[in-house]
Structures are given as C-alpha cells and as structure tokens.
Amino acid sequence: MCDRLERRCADEVERYVAELVANHKRGGIVVAIPIFCGPVLITDVPRLLRLNRAGERARAWFSRHGPAWAQPLPLSESERIGFFLSDNLLLHLVALYSNSLQGRDYDYLGHLLFFDYARAVMADPRTPEYLREDPALRAEFPAKPIAGLDERGRWRPLPTRVSQILEAPIPSGFLIPGRVERTSS
C-alpha cells in the first residue's frame, strides 16, 4: 500500500513539474514539491525529480522503521523548520536526521538508523546545548560518538550529491530567460 502511494505521489509531482517545464522551456522555474519549494533551473529538473522520488521512498521507509511519534519524516526545509519550532525536542532530532538524509540524497539504506544517529548527535560537542543537556533526550539517546558528523549535523554527506541544487543561492535574473548566471552542477 505505502509503495503504491509513494509511486502515485511521485508520479503526480513529475506531471506537475513537466507541465511547468513545458510552459517555460528554458531558464528557471519555481516549483513546490515535497522536498523543495523554490526556484530551480530547468536543466536541474531531472535530477530534482530523482531526488524527490528518493525522498518519498525515504519517507515511506521511515514510516515503517522510524519511531511512531516522529511521523511523517520531514523532507523539505519548511517541514524541518516546523519540527524545530515545536516544543518537543525529540522532533528537533528528527529534523536533524532528515537534513542528514538529504545530505546523502535520501539514501536511507546507506545512512545510520535514527536511534544511532540521535546518539551520535547527542555526543557531538557542536550540537546545541539545549539538546545535549536535556535529561529526557539523554535518557532516550545515550551519547555515543560516531565518526562522520559534519558541522551541520549531517552524517557523511556525499561530496557530489544532487541535493546541492537545493542549497545553491538564487542568482539575480533567475526567472528571466537567458539571464541565468548560475550554471547547472
């Protein structure tokens, strides 16, 4: 059931983006899809759609293997911000986990499991003190250092990851055909 729903959602997103591309043809477009809301170069669209499909698969996997209180896995920056605005500090760890998964292009099988990731974050001195010193989080996720966390709390982000297109700054003249200054990476 989840696999069919995930495929259907991804297919709908791809139809929506194909319509945007067909109406614009070159330069940049603005998309609103589960993993991203904002401007993207048309040349980056195929990679963005593959990344979106990977994110949807990660969300479906997390719905079966992640904690019940952490559902659904946030995929976009705006969804993660919603988790960070919550008073529930457990959701802060889920938002960090989601960001880490994005750094690996949502490769959930090649990433630490949530529990192990949360323990690594709790052991990292760069983790905000409000998380590291919370008694409930410390009890739930006893600190255990694991190599590979970067300064943003991502575990071994891929150096040539597709998700970098989500992090690129918006160039001036982005939506004016022929005026895009940034090149597709």
C-alpha positions in Angstrom: 0.0 0.0 0.0 2.7 2.5 1.0 4.8 1.7 -2.1 1.8 2.3 -4.4 1.0 5.6 -2.6 4.7 6.7 -2.8 4.8 5.9 -6.5 1.5 7.7 -7.2 2.7 10.8 -5.3 6.0 10.9 -7.2 4.2 10.5 -10.5 1.9 13.4 -9.7 4.9 15.6 -8.8 6.6 14.6 -12.0 3.5 15.5 -14.1 3.2 18.9 -12.3 6.9 19.7 -12.9 6.7 18.5 -16.6 3.8 21.0 -17.1 5.9 23.8 -15.6 8.8 23.0 -17.8 6.6 22.7 -20.9 5.2 26.1 -20.3 8.6 27.8 -19.8 11.1 25.8 -21.9 14.4 27.4 -20.6 15.9 29.3 -17.7 14.4 28.7 -14.4 11.0 27.8 -12.9 9.6 27.9 -9.4 8.4 24.5 -8.0 6.5 23.4 -5.0 7.2 19.7 -4.4 7.6 17.6 -1.3 11.4 18.1 -1.0 11.7 21.7 -2.1 9.8 24.8 -2.7 11.6 27.5 -4.7 13.4 28.3 -7.9 15.3 25.7 -9.9 17.0 25.6 -13.3 15.1 23.7 -15.9 18.3 21.7 -16.6 18.3 20.6 -13.0 14.7 19.3 -13.1 15.5 15.6 -14.0 17.9 15.4 -11.0 15.4 17.2 -8.8 12.7 14.7 -9.7 15.0 11.7 -8.9 15.8 13.3 -5.6 12.2 13.9 -4.9 11.4 10.2 -5.6 14.3 9.2 -3.3 12.8 11.5 -0.6 9.4 9.9 -1.0 10.9 6.4 -0.6 12.8 7.5 2.5 9.6 8.9 4.0 7.8 5.6 3.2 10.7 3.6 4.8 10.8 5.8 7.8 7.0 5.4 8.3 7.7 1.6 8.8 11.0 1.8 10.6 11.1 5.1 12.4 9.5 6.0 15.7 5.7 6.3 15.7 6.0 9.8 17.4 8.2 11.1 14.6 5.8 10.7 11.6 5.9 11.7 8.9 9.6 12.3 8.1 10.0 15.9 7.1 11.5 16.2 3.6 11.8 19.9 2.9 13.4 22.8 4.7 10.0 24.2 5.6 8.8 20.9 7.1 12.1 20.7 9.1 11.5 24.3 10.4 8.1 23.2 11.6 9.8 20.4 13.6 12.3 22.9 15.0 9.6 25.3 16.1 8.0 22.5 18.1 8.4 22.4 21.9 9.0 18.7 21.5 12.8 18.3 21.4 12.5 14.8 20.1 11.2 16.4 16.8 14.3 18.6 16.7 16.4 15.4 16.4 14.1 14.1 13.6 14.6 17.4 11.7 18.4 17.0 12.0 18.1 13.4 10.9 16.1 14.5 7.8 18.7 17.1 7.0 21.4 14.4 7.3 19.4 12.1 5.0 19.1 14.9 2.4 22.9 15.3 2.6 23.1 11.7 1.3 20.4 12.3 -1.3 17.9 10.4 0.9 19.8 7.2 0.8 18.2 5.8 3.9 19.9 2.3 3.5 23.3 3.9 3.4 22.6 6.1 6.4 22.7 5.5 10.1 19.4 4.4 11.6 17.6 7.1 13.5 18.4 5.8 17.0 22.2 5.5 16.2 22.1 8.9 14.5 20.4 10.6 17.5 23.0 9.0 19.9 25.8 10.4 17.7 24.2 13.9 17.7 23.9 13.8 21.4 27.7 13.0 21.7 28.8 15.7 19.3 30.0 18.9 21.1 28.8 21.0 18.2 25.2 20.0 18.9 23.3 22.8 20.6 23.5 22.6 24.4 19.7 22.7 24.8 19.6 19.3 23.1 22.7 17.7 24.5 21.8 18.7 28.1 18.1 17.7 28.0 17.6 14.9 30.6 14.8 13.2 28.6 16.9 13.2 25.4 19.9 12.0 27.3 17.9 9.1 28.8 16.3 8.2 25.4 19.5 8.6 23.3 22.6 8.0 25.5 25.5 9.7 23.8 27.7 7.6 21.6 30.3 9.2 19.4 30.2 8.1 15.7 32.7 9.4 13.2 31.4 11.2 10.2 29.2 14.0 11.5 29.9 17.4 9.9 29.4 20.9 11.3 25.7 20.8 10.2 25.0 17.5 11.9 24.9 15.6 8.6 26.4 12.1 8.7 28.9 11.6 5.9 27.2 13.9 3.3 28.0 12.9 -0.3 30.5 15.3 -1.9 28.8 15.3 -5.2 25.3 15.0 -4.0 22.3 16.0 -6.1 20.8 17.8 -3.1 23.3 20.6 -3.5 20.9 22.1 -6.1 18.6 22.8 -3.1 21.3 24.7 -1.3 22.5 26.8 -4.2 21.9 30.6 -3.9 19.4 32.1 -6.2 21.1 34.1 -8.9 19.8 37.5 -10.0 17.6 37.5 -13.0 16.7 33.8 -12.3 13.3 33.8 -13.9 14.2 35.9 -16.9 15.0 33.5 -19.8 18.6 33.9 -21.0 19.7 35.8 -17.8 20.6 32.9 -15.6 24.1 33.3 -14.3 24.5 30.1 -12.4 25.5 27.0 -14.2 23.9 23.6 -13.5 26.2 21.5 -11.4 
